[in-house]
Amino acid sequence: MAEETSRTPEVLGEDFIRDPYPVYARLRERAAVAHVVLGGAPMWLVLRHEAARAALTDPRLHKDPERCARLAARHAGVDPVEQPAEKSPGQRMLVEHMLGMDPPHHTRLRKLVAKAFTARQIQALRPRIEHTVGALLDGIAGQGEVDLLKAFAFPLPLTVISEMIGVPQADQAAFGAWSNALTVAVQPQEMHGIADRMAEYLTGLIAAKRAAPADDLISGLIQARDHEDRLSENELVSMVFQLLVAGYETTAHLIGNGMLALLRHPDQLAALRADRSLLRGAVEEISRYDNSLHLNTLSVTSEPVRIGGVRIPADAFVIVSLGAANHDPERFEDPERFDIRREAGGHLAFGHGIHHCMGAPLARLQTEIAVGALLDRFPRIELAVAPAELRREMNLTRGLESLPVRLG
């Protein structure tokens, strides 16, 4: 029998930001898809694992920035005609990337960069990642108490992805600050201002790489554009922006969320210390249990669709909750239990279908090396504050504001 949901959407507020899992469990028990208001906009939230997999591959759900903008304007009571027709470089950068595209445009762009993210290419980065991890741990050794996010989890992926793409070391901290500010920006004007500064910087960096190519991803993308006429200047800026931001924030919070899960489950931490062969499985369970990418990017329905027995009208926002799907008891037994020995395969932490995260092997590798090195270096790691004092930020990315720990 088809399931239906209430016509009145449920507003998701501060309790959802602090801890979405009880909200997910309540909504998921009712139906596979819930009608909600999130961030001021009504949308359909996909909650169950089977429905999420179906939604992530449904061609009737479109990644269309222009259609999303018109629908958002309508919900906000703004006449789309009154919106500025010409976007600033930063505004274009925020929407004209692979996460906001359907085939064939998405296919063309993904082909250009996918070869840099093969499993073999990523494994070749292991020595450099291990060196960076070692240097960061040297910097915090002997401090006693430290914010593990600020001193370790954020600098690691920022350094790795910046070096891979070609951002000079002197500029990496500034770019990280822009990325952090963009993640927590609330007002559109603030977001667009930050994006414009980032776009201006990336435009200059791309010009510098064009004049003096190097062995990095930006130089490779420039050559693909200039010699094969496949990337426009706007696409080039947006591609570099997406790779930097997606390769930084999500991995940093995956490491932070993973360490918090281990510290809050001392039996699992002890098991991992005793048997390091459990490390790769632990990374998968960390990804399932409290992944940093909790919500997929918005899609819009092109026609009425039925997902998980729930009818969704045309021209409606749909967002898949990867976090809710990963806690679906129909797919994972006792899903609220953190168990590093669990067979966590099939989780949706990195998405599914054509938008599956191509940086997943890099995120996994960095998390594996980071967690293993922390346990090797410090026989004692414990929270420096009560878990209730830790504050969460959650937009598309779910992570901690800080992670104070004591090391010994």
N, C-alpha and C positions, 0 to 999 in steps of 0.2 A: 504494500500500500504506500502511496506517495505521502511524504511528510510535508507539512506546511508549517510556516512560522507566523508569528503575530504580525499584523500589518503595522503596528506601532514599533519603530526601532528602539532598541535599548541603548541608552547613552552610556558609553564606557568612559569612566572618569579616573580619579586619582587612585582608587583601589586597583584598577586594572594596570596602571603604570607601576605601582609598587610591587604587585605580585599578580600576574595575569593568570596563573595556573588554576586557582579556584574558579575564576570567571570562565575560563575555557571549559573546565569540567562541567560546570552547571549548564552552559550553553550547549556543549557537545552532547550532553545526555538528552537534551530535548530534540535536537535535529543536527543534521550534518552541516547545515549552513544557517547562520543567524543574521537577522536584519539588525544592524547596529548603527550608532552614530559615533564616529571616531575622528578626533581632530576637528569637530564641527561639521563634518560631512556625513550624510547617510550612505551606507554601503552594505554589501553582503559579505559576511566573514565566513570563509570556509574552514571547518574545524576538524572533520574526521579525516583519517589517513587516506582511505580509498577515494573519498570525494576530492581531497587535495590533489592527489596524483592525477585524477581526471581533469580537474580545473586547470592544472599547470600545462596540460597538453591540448586543451580545447581551443580550436581555431576561432571559435565565436567570441572568445575573450581577447580583446585587442589591447596591445601596448601602443596607444595613439596619443601623444602629448597634446595635439590640438583638440581632439575630442574630449580628453580629460579636462583641458582648460575650459572649454565651453561648458561642460557639465558642472565643474566646480563653480564657475561664474553664475550659472543658473541657480545652484544651491545657495550661493551667497547673495542672491538677489541683485546681481550686477548684469547689466545688458552687455552681452559679448561684443556688441558693436562699439561700446564705449571703452573697451580695453585697448591699450596701445597695440597698433598693428605691427610696429617694428620692435623686435626684442633687442635688448642689449647683448653684448658678447657673453656676459655671465649667464643671462637668462637662457640663451641658446645652449650654452654648455651644460646647463642643468637638465635639459630635456632631450637634446639631440645625441643620445648615446645608445648603446646596444640594449640596455635594460628597458628603454622606452620605445623599442622598435619591434615590428613584426617582419617576417620574411616578405620580400627577398632582401630588404635593406639590412636586416639583422644578420642574415646569412653572409652577405658580402663583407660586412665589417668584422664578424667573428673569425672568418677565414684568415684575415690579415694578421691577427694577433694570436690565434690559437696555437700556432707552431711554437711559440715561446713558452707555452704552459703545458707541454707534454710531460708525462711522468719522468722520462729520461732527462729532459731539460731541468726539471725541478730538482731531481736527485743530484744533479751536477752542482747545485747551489749549496749542498749540505756543508762542505768545508767552510764556506764563507759564513753561513748562518751560525755554525758552531763557534767560529772565531768571534762573531759579533756578540753572541750569547756570553761567551767567556769574558769578553771585555766589560760587558754590562754587569756581570756578577762580580767581577773584580771591583767595580765601582761602588757596589753596595755592601761588600763584605766588611765586617767590622762595625757597621753602623748600628747594629742592635735592632732599631725600629725603622721601618722604611715603608713608603707607599709603593707597593709592588707595581701598581699600574703606571705611575708617573716615572719611576726609576727603571722599569724593566719591560713591562708588557707593551707600552706604547712605543718606546724607542726602538725595540727590536723590529717589528714589521715596517715601521717608517723607514728605518735604515735599509732593510732588505729590498723593499719595493722601490725606494728612491734610487738605489744603486742599480737595480735591474733596469729601470726605465731611463735613468740618466739625469736625475736631479742632483746638482752639486751639493756636497756635504754642507757647505755654508748656508744653503737655502732650505735645508730639510726641516729645521726647527720651525721656521716661519710657515712653511707649507703645512706642517702638522698643526700649528695653531689655527690656521685658516680652516682646516678640515674639522677640527674640534668645534670651532665657533659655528661653522655651517651646520653641523649635526644638531646643535641645541638651539639654533635660531628659530624664533617663533613668528615674527612679523615678516611678511614678504619683502618689505623694503630692506630690512636688515639682511635677509638671506641673499637678495640680489646684489647688495653692496659688496658683501664678502665674495660672492661668485664673480663679480666684475673684476675685483682685485686679483683673484686666482686666474681668471681668463687672461688678464693683461700679463701676468707673470708667465703663464704657459706660452702665450704667443711670442713673448721675447725669448723664452728658452728654446722654442722650436726654431726660431730664426737663427739663434746661435748654433744649434745643432746642424741646421742646413748649411751654414757657412763653414762649420768645422765638424763633420760627422765623426761619431765615435762608435765603439762596440757596445751599443745599448739599444733599447727598444724604440726610443723616440727616433733615432737615426734610421732604424729599419722601417718604421712607419712612414717617415718622410720619403724615403726612397720608393716605397710602394705607391705613395701618392704621386710623386713627381715623375716617375718613370712609367707607371702603369695607369696613371690618371684614374685612380680608384678612390682616393680620399680627398674630400674638399677641405679647405682650411678649417672650417667650423667642425667638421667631423674629426679632424686630427686633434684639435684642442679638446673636444669632448671625449675622445677616446683616451687621451692621456689623463684627463681629469678622472674618468671613471676608474681606470686602472689604479691610479694613486689612492683615491679615496676608498674604493672597495678593497684594495689590498692592504689597507692600513687599519681603519677603525674596526672592521669586523674581526680581524685576526687578534688585535689587541684585546678586545673584549672576550674573545673565545679563550684566550690564555687566562684572563682575569676571572671569568666565570668558572673555568675549569679548576683553577687553584682554590677558589672559594668552595666549590663542591667537594674537593678533596679535604680541605680543612674542616668542613662541617660534617664530614663522614670519616672519622679517624680510623675506622676499621678498613675502609677502602684505601686510605693513605698508607696504612701499615702494610696492607697486602701488596701495594705497588712498590713500596720500599723493599719488601722482601723478595719480590719477583718482578724484575724489570721487563721480562718478556710480556707482561700484561700491558705495557705502555701503549702500544698501538690500539689495542682494544679499549683502553681507557680514553684515548682521544676520541674514538667513535662514540663512546658513552657520554663523554662531556658534550660532544656535539649534539647528541640526541636530547640529553637531559636539560641543558640550559644554553642553547645555542645563541650566539650574538645576533644572528639575522632571524628575528622572530616572525617578521611579517614580510611577505613578498611585496614587490612593487604593485601599484594599482593597475587594474585592467578595467576595460569598459565593455559591456555586452553590446554586440551589434544587432542582436535579435533576442527575443525571449529564449531563455535556456533553462534546463532543469539539471541541477547538480545535486547528487545525493538525495534525490526525491523532492527537492525544494525548487519551486519555480521562481526564477529571477527575471524581472522584466527587461526589455530592451533599454539601452541608454542608462545603465545602472553601473555604479562602481562595484567591483568585486576585488577582494583582497584575500589571499590565502594565508592562513596562520600556520607557518611551518612549525612553530612551537606547539600549537594545539595538536597538530597531526602527529607530532613526535611523542605526545602523551596520550594517544588514543589507546584505551585498553583493548580494543578490538585488534590492534596490531602489536602492542607491546604489553606483555604480562606485567602487572603491578608497575605501571609506568612512572609512578611518583617515587619509586625506589631507585637510588643511584647505585649501580652495580657495574663495576668495571669488567666483570667477567661475563656480562650479558652479551648475547649475540645481537648487537645493535644494528646490523646491516639492514638496509631498507629505510633508514631514517631519511628525512627530507631536509636536513639542516642546510644543505647546499643547493636546495631546489630540485627540479626535475624537468625533463624535457629540453627544449632548445635553449632555455635560459638557465640551465644548470650551471652553477658557478665554475668557470674554467680555472679559477684560481684555487679551487678546493685542494688539489695536491700540495700547493705551496702553504696554505693555511694549516693543513694537517701536519706537514713536515715541521713548520716553525713551532707549532704547539707541542709536538712530540719532543723536539730538541729542548725547548724551553722548560717544560715540566721535568723532563729527565735530568737536565743540568741543575735545576733548582734542588732537586732531591739529592743529587750527588754532592753538591757543594755544601748544603746546610742540613746537618742531622736533625735540627729542630726548626720547624716553621709553624708559627701559630698566629691566630688572629690577635691583633692588638686592641680591638674593640669588640663589643658584643655584636653579634650578627644583626640585631635589630637597629643598630646605629648606622649601618651601611646604607647609603642612598643609591637608588637606581635612576638611571636615565633610560628612557625608552621612546624612540621614534621608530624608524624601521629597525634601528640597531638597539639591542637591549644590553646594557652593561652597567657597571658600577661607576660612580663618580670617583671613588678612591678605594684602595684595598690596603689598609695599614696592617702590617704584619711585624712580628718579632722574629729575628733570625738568630740562630745559635749553632 
